[in-house]
Amino acid sequence: MKELIEEKNFEMRAYDKVELALLYCPGRSAETALKTLMRWIKQCQPLMQALGGIGYNARRHRFLRQEVEQIVRHLGEP
């Protein structure tokens, strides 16, 4: 009997930072996943420039839809 593999399509919307980080780093703690995602973002200069251009605020606890679009464009879908 074949096992059914459930694929979830990534939804382009606003995400809590931890929620998006856990999609990119499944199986890690929320803290570790968030630190990892933020490190990836900071190390990608074109992404940082794109986020700066749309008014990214590092202190906000959520990524806006436009920010998620840029993250996915530069890092790929989770």
N, C-alpha and C positions, 0 to 999 in steps of 0.2 A: 504494500500500500504506500502510495506516495504521500509524503507530508506536504501539507499546504503551507507555503511561505507567505506570510502576510506582509505586503509592502505598504508602507504608509507614504503617501506623497507629502513632500514638505510644503507647508502652507506659508505663503509670503504674507506676513502680518507683523504687528508689533509683538515683541517677546520681552519677558523679564530677562535680564542678563543671565541669571542662573539657569533659567529654563532653556535658553538657546545654547548655553555652554554645555548643559547635559546632553543636548542633542548631538553636539560635536564630539563630546567625550563621554559616551555611555559607560556605565560601570564605575565611574569615578565619583568621589564625594563631590558635593556641590561646590565646596571651597576650592578643591583641586581643579575641577572642570573650569570654573570661572577664571582662576589664575592662568590656566593653560590657554584658554580662548583669548584672554586679554593680552597675553604675551604674543600670541600669533598675530593679533591685530596690530600691536605696537611695532612688531618687527616688519610689517608689510607697509613700507612707506607710501606706495600708491594708494593703499586702502586708507591710511591715516589722512592723506591729502584729500581723498574723496569725502571722508567723513567730516573733515574740517570745513569743506566747501558747502556742506548741507547743514552746518550748525550743530555738530555732535557735541554733547555735554557729557564728559566722562563721569560726572557725579550723579547723573540720573541713573535710576535703578532699572530702567527699561531701554531697549533699543527700539526706536521708531521704525515704522515700515520702510522708510527710505534708507535708514541705516542698515537694516537687515538685507535689503536689496544689494547694497554695496558690499556688505560682508560676504554674501553668497557669491557675488560676481568675482570677488578676489580670492576667497578661500574655497569656493565650491559649496555644494549642498551638503548639509550634515548627513 
